[in-house]
Every structure is written in C-alpha cells, then in structure tokens.
C-alpha cells in the first residue's frame, strides 16, 4: 500500500515539475501586465536546446541552463513585440507558439542528420538525483523523494523565490504596481517598460527551464510531441492559481496527481482503451478546477499596452 502511494506521489512530483516552471513564467509576466500565451513555444525550444546541449556536452546542468536561455530569447522577442511596438499580446504569443516548434524541428534536422528528434542522452548524463543515497532502496522515502531528479527540488525552490520577490521586496511591489496601474507607477518614477521587458524575458527563461526539465529528466531526448500542450496547461494553472506562484504550484500538482493516478492504474489490466487513460489527467484537472476553484481576476492592466500619453 505504501509503495503504491509513494509511486503516485513520486509521479505527481515528476510530471508537475515542468508545469511549475512554466506557470511561474506566466505569473511573473502577467503580474507586470504582459499576457504570455507563448509558454508552449518557449517550452518547446527550451526542451530542444536542453536535449541538444545535454547530448553534445554530456553535462545536464549546461543543457538545463541552455534551455532556459533559449526560452529567454523567445521571451525577449515577445517583449520587443508587445512592449516596444505595442503589438497585440495574444497574436504575439500565438506567433511564438508556431515559431518555437518550427525552429526546433529546423535545428534538429541540422544537428541530427535530418532527424526530427534528438539522439537519446546517456542515462548517466541525465539530471542527477541528489537525495538518492539518503534513503534505503525500496523504501517509501526513496520512491517519494530520494528517486526524484534535481529539477523537482529546483521547481519548489523557484516557487518560494518568486513568491518572496513578488510579495516581500520593493521590486515585487513595482512589478505588481505596473500590472495593476502602470500610469500611477510611472508617475512615481517606476520605469514601466523596463519592468515589463525583464519580467517577460524571465517568463521565457522559466518556460525554457520547464521544457528542459522534460527533455533532461522525465525523458532523455527531444521529439516533436514532447511538450504537447503542457504550456497551455501551465497557463491554465496560473489562471486557476489566481496569478500567484503558490496557487499556480498547487494547480500544477493537481494535474501531476491526475497523471500519477493514470500511471498507477495503467499497471492493471482494466480493459480500458489507452486513449481514455491518456485523456484522464486533462479531464480530471478540468473537472476538479472548475468545480472547486472560485472566480479568478487578472491584474487590472494585464494585456493592455502602456504608453506614457495613455491613461489607464
């Protein structure tokens, strides 16, 4: 019984990790007033870059950082379009969701002899399990915490860091002020465009980390179907989490829990089509969130371009 619980909990943590990173990216960006539905494309390019650099360098940490950097470049492009040129933020995000997978496939064909997926990373070069030796093998602690990749712990540390910055620092106050009333923040000397540039860029960095966590920990390569909607799930988790880092984390854990139950049930011969099992995490997540999560309200200036002469 304990082994089954540990399996479900461990799988929950594993599948929640990429979503937590990406949803934090959405939290950071949208608290400053920039809608980022391009998380999917940023995760894809982060997954590709993480797997590619991890394969060629043999260093998972270098791959992980490269994935974040690649996502950050796309976040910067989103900032250029939305902040500098006041482009429609939804349209820009959609463009990134097309550009990310397209560029990943194009580069994959260049670096891997025409293949649309990267070569598998050696198991010894995947992300490490830093707590593996702290628990006896086949124990509850090992399956729940000890057998987890480093990205799991980093994701929860990132939640605390983002929460602390947003709610316990003057920088966080400025970010939230820009997202609620940029004109008022501007009159108090806050550089609205700089805040939005940095937060949107770091939004891409976190989404890239989420993609790299998929290709360097959960699996060991990149393929076109690897992300398959996780960026949109992270976006939904951010909304259901009321644009707060801890709320988004809980929503991601809910999806991961549904995935963990699916993996657990998949061990048994239940004569249920595999397609229904694949749908279960998404259906459970939607049903539970819609049933138990109250009305969410975005920051007042979310999605509204700001120019000095405009009054919001």
C-alpha positions in Angstrom: 0.0 0.0 0.0 2.7 2.4 1.0 4.6 1.6 -2.2 1.6 2.4 -4.3 1.1 5.8 -2.5 4.8 6.5 -3.0 4.6 5.7 -6.7 1.6 8.1 -7.1 3.2 10.9 -5.1 6.6 10.5 -6.9 4.9 10.5 -10.3 3.0 13.6 -9.2 6.2 15.5 -8.5 7.8 14.3 -11.7 5.1 15.4 -14.0 4.3 18.6 -12.1 7.9 20.0 -12.3 7.9 21.3 -15.9 4.4 22.8 -15.4 5.5 24.6 -12.2 8.5 26.2 -14.0 6.3 27.3 -17.0 3.4 28.5 -14.8 5.9 30.6 -12.8 6.9 32.2 -16.1 3.3 33.2 -16.7 2.9 34.5 -13.1 5.9 36.8 -13.5 4.9 38.1 -16.9 1.3 38.7 -16.2 1.8 40.3 -12.9 3.6 43.0 -14.8 0.7 43.3 -17.3 2.0 41.3 -20.3 -0.1 38.3 -21.3 2.1 35.4 -22.3 0.3 32.6 -24.1 3.6 31.7 -25.9 4.7 29.5 -23.0 4.1 26.4 -25.2 6.6 27.6 -27.8 9.1 28.7 -25.2 8.9 25.3 -23.6 9.4 23.5 -26.9 12.6 25.5 -27.8 13.8 25.0 -24.2 13.3 21.3 -24.4 15.1 21.1 -27.7 18.0 23.2 -26.6 18.3 21.4 -23.3 18.4 18.0 -25.0 20.8 19.1 -27.7 23.3 20.8 -25.4 22.9 18.0 -22.9 23.7 15.3 -25.6 26.7 17.0 -27.1 28.2 18.3 -23.9 27.4 15.4 -21.6 26.5 18.0 -18.9 22.8 18.1 -17.9 23.3 21.4 -16.0 24.7 23.1 -19.1 21.8 21.7 -21.0 19.3 22.9 -18.4 20.7 26.4 -18.4 20.8 26.5 -22.2 17.1 25.5 -22.3 16.4 28.5 -20.0 18.5 30.8 -22.2 16.7 29.7 -25.3 13.3 30.3 -23.7 14.6 33.7 -22.5 15.4 34.7 -26.1 11.8 34.0 -27.1 10.6 35.9 -24.1 12.7 38.8 -25.1 11.2 38.7 -28.7 7.8 38.7 -27.1 8.8 41.7 -25.0 10.0 43.6 -28.1 6.8 43.0 -29.9 4.5 43.7 -27.0 6.3 46.4 -25.0 8.3 48.3 -27.7 5.8 48.0 -30.6 2.6 47.6 -28.5 1.6 44.6 -30.6 -1.4 42.5 -29.7 -0.1 40.3 -27.0 -2.3 37.3 -27.9 -1.2 37.4 -31.5 2.5 37.7 -30.5 2.1 34.7 -28.2 0.4 32.6 -30.9 3.3 33.5 -33.3 5.8 32.3 -30.7 3.8 29.0 -30.4 4.4 28.5 -34.1 7.9 29.8 -34.2 9.2 27.7 -31.3 8.3 24.2 -32.6 9.2 25.2 -36.2 12.7 26.4 -35.2 13.2 23.4 -33.0 12.4 21.0 -35.9 14.6 23.0 -38.3 17.6 23.0 -36.0 17.0 19.3 -35.1 17.4 18.4 -38.8 20.6 20.3 -38.9 22.2 18.9 -35.7 21.0 15.3 -36.0 21.3 14.5 -39.7 17.8 15.2 -40.8 16.1 13.6 -37.8 13.1 15.4 -36.2 14.1 14.2 -32.8 17.4 14.4 -30.9 19.5 11.4 -30.0 19.0 9.9 -26.6 21.1 11.3 -23.8 23.1 8.7 -21.9 21.4 7.8 -18.6 24.5 8.8 -16.7 24.2 12.3 -18.2 20.6 12.9 -17.3 19.7 15.3 -14.4 21.1 13.9 -11.1 19.1 12.6 -8.2 20.8 14.4 -5.3 18.9 12.7 -2.5 19.1 9.1 -3.8 21.6 8.0 -1.2 19.7 9.4 1.8 17.0 6.7 1.8 17.2 2.9 1.8 16.3 1.4 -1.6 12.7 0.2 -2.0 11.6 2.4 0.9 8.8 5.0 0.9 11.2 7.8 1.3 13.3 6.7 -1.7 10.4 6.4 -4.1 8.8 9.6 -2.9 11.8 12.0 -2.5 15.1 10.1 -3.0 14.4 9.0 -6.5 13.5 12.5 -7.8 15.6 14.4 -10.2 17.2 17.7 -9.1 14.7 19.7 -11.2 11.9 18.7 -8.8 13.6 20.4 -5.9 14.6 23.4 -8.0 11.0 23.9 -9.1 9.8 24.2 -5.5 12.7 26.5 -4.6 11.8 28.7 -7.6 8.2 28.9 -6.3 9.5 30.3 -3.0 11.9 32.7 -4.7 9.2 34.1 -7.0 6.7 34.4 -4.1 9.3 36.2 -2.0 10.3 38.6 -4.7 6.7 39.4 -5.6 5.3 39.9 -2.1 8.3 40.7 0.1 10.5 43.0 -1.9 10.2 46.5 -3.4 10.9 45.0 -6.8 7.9 42.8 -6.4 5.8 45.8 -5.4 6.9 47.6 -8.5 6.1 44.6 -10.7 2.6 44.3 -9.3 2.0 48.1 -9.5 2.9 48.1 -13.1 0.5 45.2 -13.7 -2.3 47.0 -11.8 -1.9 50.6 -12.7 1.1 51.4 -14.9 0.3 55.1 -15.2 0.3 55.6 -11.5 3.6 53.6 -11.2 5.1 55.7 -13.9 4.3 59.0 -12.1 6.1 57.6 -9.1 9.3 57.0 -11.1 8.9 53.3 -12.0 10.2 52.5 -15.5 7.2 50.6 -16.8 8.9 49.4 -20.0 12.0 48.1 -18.2 9.9 46.2 -15.7 7.9 44.6 -18.4 10.9 43.8 -20.5 12.7 42.0 -17.7 9.6 40.1 -16.5 8.6 38.9 -20.0 12.2 37.8 -20.7 12.4 35.9 -17.4 9.0 34.4 -18.2 10.6 32.8 -21.2 13.6 31.7 -19.1 11.2 29.8 -16.7 9.3 28.3 -19.6 12.6 27.2 -21.1 13.5 25.6 -17.8 10.2 23.7 -17.9 10.9 22.4 -21.4 14.5 21.4 -20.4 13.1 19.6 -17.3 11.0 17.4 -19.7 13.9 16.5 -22.1 16.6 16.1 -19.5 14.8 14.4 -16.6 11.4 12.9 -17.5 12.7 11.6 -20.8 16.2 11.7 -22.3 15.6 13.4 -25.7 13.5 15.9 -27.6 10.8 14.9 -30.0 8.0 17.0 -31.7 5.3 15.6 -29.4 7.2 16.0 -26.1 5.5 19.2 -24.8 2.1 18.5 -26.4 0.0 21.2 -24.7 1.9 21.4 -21.4 2.5 25.1 -22.0 -1.3 25.7 -22.2 -1.8 23.6 -19.1 0.7 25.7 -17.3 -1.1 28.8 -18.5 -4.4 27.4 -17.1 -2.7 26.5 -13.8 -1.6 30.1 -13.5 -5.1 31.4 -14.0 -6.7 28.8 -11.7 -3.9 29.7 -9.2 -5.2 33.3 -9.3 -1.9 34.7 -10.7 0.0 33.7 -7.6 3.1 31.5 -7.5 1.9 29.2 -4.8 -1.6 29.0 -6.3 -0.1 28.0 -9.7 2.0 25.4 -8.0 -1.0 23.8 -6.3 -2.8 23.6 -9.7 0.2 22.0 -11.3 0.4 19.5 -8.5 -3.3 18.7 -9.2 -2.5 17.9 -12.8 0.6 15.9 -11.8 -1.6 14.0 -9.3 -4.0 13.1 -12.1 -1.1 11.9 -14.2 0.2 9.9 -11.3 -3.1 8.1 -10.8 -3.2 7.4 -14.5 0.3 5.8 -14.4 -0.7 3.8 -11.4 -3.9 2.5 -12.9 -2.0 1.6 -16.1 -0.3 -1.2 -14.3 -3.5 -3.1 -14.1 -5.4 -4.9 -16.8 -8.6 -2.9 -16.7 -9.6 -3.4 -20.4 -9.8 0.3 -20.8 -8.5 1.9 -24.1 -5.2 3.6 -23.8 -6.7 6.7 -25.3 -9.0 7.1 -22.4 -6.1 6.8 -20.0 -4.2 9.5 -21.9 -7.3 11.8 -21.6 -7.8 11.2 -17.8 -5.3 13.7 -16.4 -6.7 16.5 -18.6 -10.3 15.7 -17.8 -9.7 15.2 -14.1 -7.8 18.5 -13.9 -10.5 20.5 -15.7 -13.4 19.0 -13.7 -11.7 19.5 -10.3 -10.5 23.0 -11.0 -13.8 24.2 -12.5 -15.7 22.6 -9.6 -13.6 23.9 -6.7 -11.8 27.0 -7.8 -13.5 30.3 -7.5 -13.6 33.2 -9.9 -10.1 34.5 -10.8 -9.3 38.1 -11.6 -6.2 39.1 -13.5 -4.2 42.2 -12.8 -6.1 45.2 -13.9 -3.7 46.2 -16.7 -2.9 42.7 -17.9 -2.8 42.6 -21.7 -3.1 46.4 -22.1 -0.1 48.1 -23.8 1.2 51.1 -22.0 2.4 54.4 -23.5 3.1 57.5 -21.4 0.4 59.5 -23.0 -2.3 56.9 -22.4 -4.3 56.9 -19.1 -5.3 53.5 -17.9 
